[in-house]
Amino acid sequence: MAKICAPGKPRILCLHGFRTSAAILETQIRKWPESILEKLDLVFLDARYPSAGKSSVEGIFDPPYYEWFQFQVHQDHTEYQNYEECIAYIEDFMVQNGPFDGLLGFSQGASLCATLPGMQEEGVALTKVPKIKFVIIISGAKAGGAKYTAPKLVANAFAAPIKCPSLHFIGEQDFQKTEGLALIDSFVDPLVIHHPKAHTVPRLDDQSVKIAQNFVEKILNLATT
């Protein structure tokens, strides 16, 4: 059964990181100020596949842990498993629990969020749901960038600049910083929050709150159109 939408609030599907969970991402996001969170209708989804290996958050957050798809980075390419099944799973959830205005993701979930608007524009994904109006990308990486080759389904996701507004979180110590910066260049209307931490969902300092509030005001207008 679809959850009841919060009137006037942008409905956002939130995708967690590799081998974590919806509950973990929700805990991380709830560190943000209520002045921002109260304006958003956040829906957190567990990935389809149980973790196939050790999670980096063991001992910090309780299991169970999940992963969106499996991958292995080789010297000259990245090998993916269950990527298309992952996209279909997300779309089915959006059909049953939407409509959604935008996407938010951390790490593996952020990389998915970054690809989906371009894939939708191309007509190879999310064909059964309304157009994605914005994305929030936290510690994401660009599929098809310098580090990760793209799955076949994503081959043309960044062929043209992504037109929907985007908010990017870049950690100065994040091992994915370079790929996160590459994602910024793929969007025509990005806002960026830089923070001193590593690969994490950061707390927001005063300057970050101002940037986030500006983005929220922008997407509030989109959600009503």
ZAPADREN-736826 format. One record per residue (C-alpha): residue number from 1; x, y, z. Coordinates in pm, whole numbers. Each point is the difference from the previous one (the first is absolute). Example, Ala and Ser with C-alpha at 12.3 -4.5 7.8 and 13.67 -1.06 7.14 Angstrom:
REM residues 2
{num = 1, c1 = 1230, c2 = -450, c3 = 780}
{num = 2, c1 = 137, c2 = 344, c3 = -66}
***
This chain:
REM residues 225
{num = 1, c1 = 0, c2 = 0, c3 = 0}
{num = 2, c1 = 132, c2 = 342, c3 = -93}
{num = 3, c1 = 90, c2 = 231, c3 = 284}
{num = 4, c1 = -205, c2 = 318, c3 = 35}
{num = 5, c1 = 179, c2 = 297, c3 = -150}
{num = 6, c1 = 61, c2 = 307, c3 = 216}
{num = 7, c1 = -187, c2 = 292, c3 = -166}
{num = 8, c1 = 226, c2 = 275, c3 = -128}
{num = 9, c1 = 323, c2 = -186, c3 = 72}
{num = 10, c1 = 232, c2 = -136, c3 = -272}
{num = 11, c1 = -17, c2 = -381, c3 = 17}
{num = 12, c1 = 352, c2 = -140, c3 = -16}
{num = 13, c1 = 109, c2 = -362, c3 = -42}
{num = 14, c1 = 316, c2 = -58, c3 = 205}
{num = 15, c1 = 252, c2 = -268, c3 = -103}
{num = 16, c1 = 256, c2 = -116, c3 = 256}
{num = 17, c1 = 365, c2 = -89, c3 = -46}
{num = 18, c1 = 170, c2 = -330, c3 = -83}
{num = 19, c1 = -62, c2 = -267, c3 = 263}
{num = 20, c1 = -196, c2 = 225, c3 = 231}
{num = 21, c1 = -379, c2 = 46, c3 = 24}
{num = 22, c1 = -293, c2 = 238, c3 = -17}
{num = 23, c1 = -4, c2 = 24, c3 = 380}
{num = 24, c1 = 369, c2 = 95, c3 = 7}
{num = 25, c1 = -40, c2 = 274, c3 = -260}
{num = 26, c1 = -303, c2 = 136, c3 = 183}
{num = 27, c1 = 204, c2 = 17, c3 = 322}
{num = 28, c1 = 274, c2 = 188, c3 = -185}
{num = 29, c1 = -235, c2 = 245, c3 = -172}
{num = 30, c1 = -185, c2 = 74, c3 = 325}
{num = 31, c1 = 317, c2 = 178, c3 = 121}
{num = 32, c1 = -100, c2 = 289, c3 = -227}
{num = 33, c1 = -191, c2 = 298, c3 = 144}
{num = 34, c1 = -374, c2 = -40, c3 = 42}
{num = 35, c1 = -43, c2 = 331, c3 = -183}
{num = 36, c1 = 101, c2 = -188, c3 = -317}
{num = 37, c1 = -144, c2 = -345, c3 = 70}
{num = 38, c1 = -347, c2 = 131, c3 = 87}
{num = 39, c1 = -39, c2 = 126, c3 = -357}
{num = 40, c1 = 74, c2 = -338, c3 = -161}
{num = 41, c1 = -195, c2 = -326, c3 = -33}
{num = 42, c1 = 281, c2 = -257, c3 = 20}
{num = 43, c1 = -61, c2 = -367, c3 = -86}
{num = 44, c1 = 284, c2 = -245, c3 = 72}
{num = 45, c1 = 29, c2 = -325, c3 = -198}
{num = 46, c1 = 208, c2 = -311, c3 = 74}
{num = 47, c1 = 190, c2 = -135, c3 = -301}
{num = 48, c1 = -117, c2 = -324, c3 = -157}
{num = 49, c1 = 303, c2 = -212, c3 = 83}
{num = 50, c1 = 130, c2 = -104, c3 = 345}
{num = 51, c1 = 365, c2 = 86, c3 = 56}
{num = 52, c1 = 225, c2 = -253, c3 = -171}
{num = 53, c1 = 301, c2 = 86, c3 = 215}
{num = 54, c1 = 129, c2 = 197, c3 = 296}
{num = 55, c1 = -149, c2 = 343, c3 = 58}
{num = 56, c1 = 221, c2 = 298, c3 = 82}
{num = 57, c1 = -254, c2 = 108, c3 = 264}
{num = 58, c1 = 9, c2 = -321, c3 = 204}
{num = 59, c1 = 42, c2 = 92, c3 = 366}
{num = 60, c1 = -138, c2 = 350, c3 = -68}
{num = 61, c1 = -349, c2 = -77, c3 = -128}
{num = 62, c1 = -198, c2 = -317, c3 = 53}
{num = 63, c1 = -83, c2 = -242, c3 = -284}
{num = 64, c1 = -167, c2 = -100, c3 = -223}
{num = 65, c1 = 199, c2 = 153, c3 = -286}
{num = 66, c1 = -90, c2 = 19, c3 = -369}
{num = 67, c1 = 158, c2 = 86, c3 = -336}
{num = 68, c1 = -161, c2 = 136, c3 = -315}
{num = 69, c1 = 214, c2 = -201, c3 = -240}
{num = 70, c1 = 333, c2 = -181, c3 = -3}
{num = 71, c1 = 314, c2 = 123, c3 = -172}
{num = 72, c1 = 369, c2 = -75, c3 = -35}
{num = 73, c1 = 253, c2 = 256, c3 = -116}
{num = 74, c1 = 262, c2 = -138, c3 = -240}
{num = 75, c1 = 297, c2 = 184, c3 = -146}
{num = 76, c1 = -180, c2 = 100, c3 = -320}
{num = 77, c1 = -369, c2 = -44, c3 = 80}
{num = 78, c1 = -264, c2 = -44, c3 = 268}
{num = 79, c1 = -202, c2 = -321, c3 = 4}
{num = 80, c1 = -363, c2 = 35, c3 = 114}
{num = 81, c1 = -260, c2 = -251, c3 = 112}
{num = 82, c1 = -374, c2 = 57, c3 = 50}
{num = 83, c1 = 14, c2 = 363, c3 = -110}
{num = 84, c1 = -304, c2 = -16, c3 = -228}
{num = 85, c1 = -190, c2 = -195, c3 = 267}
{num = 86, c1 = 87, c2 = 274, c3 = 249}
{num = 87, c1 = -142, c2 = 272, c3 = -227}
{num = 88, c1 = -319, c2 = -199, c3 = -56}
{num = 89, c1 = -37, c2 = -50, c3 = 377}
{num = 90, c1 = 29, c2 = 374, c3 = 64}
{num = 91, c1 = -249, c2 = 82, c3 = -275}
{num = 92, c1 = -253, c2 = -254, c3 = 132}
{num = 93, c1 = 23, c2 = 160, c3 = 345}
{num = 94, c1 = -48, c2 = 347, c3 = -149}
{num = 95, c1 = -309, c2 = -116, c3 = -190}
{num = 96, c1 = -153, c2 = -154, c3 = 312}
{num = 97, c1 = 95, c2 = 274, c3 = 248}
{num = 98, c1 = 23, c2 = 316, c3 = -206}
{num = 99, c1 = -16, c2 = 238, c3 = -155}
{num = 100, c1 = 347, c2 = 117, c3 = 96}
{num = 101, c1 = 140, c2 = 343, c3 = -81}
{num = 102, c1 = 370, c2 = -78, c3 = 45}
{num = 103, c1 = 272, c2 = -232, c3 = 117}
{num = 104, c1 = 257, c2 = 6, c3 = 281}
{num = 105, c1 = 286, c2 = -243, c3 = 28}
{num = 106, c1 = 317, c2 = -73, c3 = 191}
{num = 107, c1 = 302, c2 = -182, c3 = -149}
{num = 108, c1 = -128, c2 = -286, c3 = -220}
{num = 109, c1 = -349, c2 = 145, c3 = 33}
{num = 110, c1 = 131, c2 = 343, c3 = -104}
{num = 111, c1 = 161, c2 = -144, c3 = -311}
{num = 112, c1 = -334, c2 = -152, c3 = -93}
{num = 113, c1 = -179, c2 = 331, c3 = 59}
{num = 114, c1 = 246, c2 = 177, c3 = -226}
{num = 115, c1 = -59, c2 = -236, c3 = -293}
{num = 116, c1 = -378, c2 = -31, c3 = 16}
{num = 117, c1 = -104, c2 = 342, c3 = -142}
{num = 118, c1 = 214, c2 = -51, c3 = -311}
{num = 119, c1 = -120, c2 = -359, c3 = -41}
{num = 120, c1 = -359, c2 = 119, c3 = 37}
{num = 121, c1 = 56, c2 = 273, c3 = -259}
{num = 122, c1 = 139, c2 = -263, c3 = -238}
{num = 123, c1 = -300, c2 = -226, c3 = 61}
{num = 124, c1 = 192, c2 = -300, c3 = 139}
{num = 125, c1 = -111, c2 = 33, c3 = 365}
{num = 126, c1 = -282, c2 = 143, c3 = 213}
{num = 127, c1 = -234, c2 = 4, c3 = -299}
{num = 128, c1 = -305, c2 = -74, c3 = 218}
{num = 129, c1 = 42, c2 = 292, c3 = 242}
{num = 130, c1 = -4, c2 = 382, c3 = -23}
{num = 131, c1 = 316, c2 = 184, c3 = -94}
{num = 132, c1 = 258, c2 = 37, c3 = 276}
{num = 133, c1 = 10, c2 = 368, c3 = 96}
{num = 134, c1 = 320, c2 = 10, c3 = 210}
{num = 135, c1 = 269, c2 = -212, c3 = 166}
{num = 136, c1 = 203, c2 = 20, c3 = 321}
{num = 137, c1 = 336, c2 = -178, c3 = -32}
{num = 138, c1 = 208, c2 = -76, c3 = 310}
{num = 139, c1 = 345, c2 = -156, c3 = -59}
{num = 140, c1 = -99, c2 = -126, c3 = -344}
{num = 141, c1 = 219, c2 = -118, c3 = -287}
{num = 142, c1 = -49, c2 = 35, c3 = -374}
{num = 143, c1 = -69, c2 = -322, c3 = -188}
{num = 144, c1 = 205, c2 = 32, c3 = -315}
{num = 145, c1 = 251, c2 = 228, c3 = 170}
{num = 146, c1 = 369, c2 = -55, c3 = 56}
{num = 147, c1 = -42, c2 = -267, c3 = 268}
{num = 148, c1 = -312, c2 = -194, c3 = -97}
{num = 149, c1 = -101, c2 = -101, c3 = -351}
{num = 150, c1 = -375, c2 = 22, c3 = -57}
{num = 151, c1 = -248, c2 = -289, c3 = -15}
{num = 152, c1 = -155, c2 = -42, c3 = -346}
{num = 153, c1 = -325, c2 = 155, c3 = 117}
{num = 154, c1 = 186, c2 = 315, c3 = 108}
{num = 155, c1 = 207, c2 = 38, c3 = -317}
{num = 156, c1 = -168, c2 = 325, c3 = -107}
{num = 157, c1 = -126, c2 = 129, c3 = 336}
{num = 158, c1 = 250, c2 = 286, c3 = -5}
{num = 159, c1 = 15, c2 = 50, c3 = -376}
{num = 160, c1 = -175, c2 = 333, c3 = 49}
{num = 161, c1 = 14, c2 = 225, c3 = 308}
{num = 162, c1 = -261, c2 = -95, c3 = 261}
{num = 163, c1 = -251, c2 = 283, c3 = 15}
{num = 164, c1 = -171, c2 = -63, c3 = 334}
{num = 165, c1 = 127, c2 = 195, c3 = 305}
{num = 166, c1 = 250, c2 = -186, c3 = 215}
{num = 167, c1 = 156, c2 = 35, c3 = 344}
{num = 168, c1 = 342, c2 = -164, c3 = 43}
{num = 169, c1 = 185, c2 = -79, c3 = 324}
{num = 170, c1 = 380, c2 = -22, c3 = -44}
{num = 171, c1 = 221, c2 = -118, c3 = 287}
{num = 172, c1 = 356, c2 = 129, c3 = -4}
{num = 173, c1 = 126, c2 = -337, c3 = 128}
{num = 174, c1 = -243, c2 = -215, c3 = -198}
{num = 175, c1 = 167, c2 = -271, c3 = -208}
{num = 176, c1 = -265, c2 = 74, c3 = -267}
{num = 177, c1 = 62, c2 = 375, c3 = -4}
{num = 178, c1 = 138, c2 = 6, c3 = -356}
{num = 179, c1 = -296, c2 = -192, c3 = -138}
{num = 180, c1 = -238, c2 = 215, c3 = 203}
{num = 181, c1 = 147, c2 = 311, c3 = -159}
{num = 182, c1 = -43, c2 = -160, c3 = -342}
{num = 183, c1 = -370, c2 = -39, c3 = 73}
{num = 184, c1 = -32, c2 = 372, c3 = 67}
{num = 185, c1 = 122, c2 = 71, c3 = -352}
{num = 186, c1 = -273, c2 = -227, c3 = -138}
{num = 187, c1 = -284, c2 = 221, c3 = 129}
{num = 188, c1 = -102, c2 = 340, c3 = -133}
{num = 189, c1 = -144, c2 = 139, c3 = 326}
{num = 190, c1 = 208, c2 = -135, c3 = 292}
{num = 191, c1 = 32, c2 = 128, c3 = 354}
{num = 192, c1 = 295, c2 = -136, c3 = 198}
{num = 193, c1 = 62, c2 = -52, c3 = 371}
{num = 194, c1 = 365, c2 = -60, c3 = 86}
{num = 195, c1 = 78, c2 = -154, c3 = 338}
{num = 196, c1 = 325, c2 = -109, c3 = 172}
{num = 197, c1 = -104, c2 = -361, c3 = 68}
{num = 198, c1 = 55, c2 = -321, c3 = -196}
{num = 199, c1 = -253, c2 = -242, c3 = -153}
{num = 200, c1 = -301, c2 = 82, c3 = 217}
{num = 201, c1 = -326, c2 = 188, c3 = 31}
{num = 202, c1 = 127, c2 = 316, c3 = 170}
{num = 203, c1 = -158, c2 = 223, c3 = 257}
{num = 204, c1 = -75, c2 = 344, c3 = -141}
{num = 205, c1 = 186, c2 = 309, c3 = 119}
{num = 206, c1 = -151, c2 = 347, c3 = -37}
{num = 207, c1 = 123, c2 = 51, c3 = -355}
{num = 208, c1 = -119, c2 = -347, c3 = -106}
{num = 209, c1 = -343, c2 = 67, c3 = 152}
{num = 210, c1 = -32, c2 = 316, c3 = -209}
{num = 211, c1 = 85, c2 = -189, c3 = -321}
{num = 212, c1 = -238, c2 = -283, c3 = 90}
{num = 213, c1 = -278, c2 = 247, c3 = 78}
{num = 214, c1 = 49, c2 = 168, c3 = -336}
{num = 215, c1 = -31, c2 = -337, c3 = -171}
{num = 216, c1 = -310, c2 = -91, c3 = 201}
{num = 217, c1 = -169, c2 = 325, c3 = -99}
{num = 218, c1 = 75, c2 = -79, c3 = -363}
{num = 219, c1 = -144, c2 = -352, c3 = 15}
{num = 220, c1 = -305, c2 = 116, c3 = 196}
{num = 221, c1 = -90, c2 = 205, c3 = -306}
{num = 222, c1 = 61, c2 = -300, c3 = -229}
{num = 223, c1 = -216, c2 = -230, c3 = 212}
{num = 224, c1 = -302, c2 = 227, c3 = -45}
{num = 225, c1 = 27, c2 = 9, c3 = -380}
***
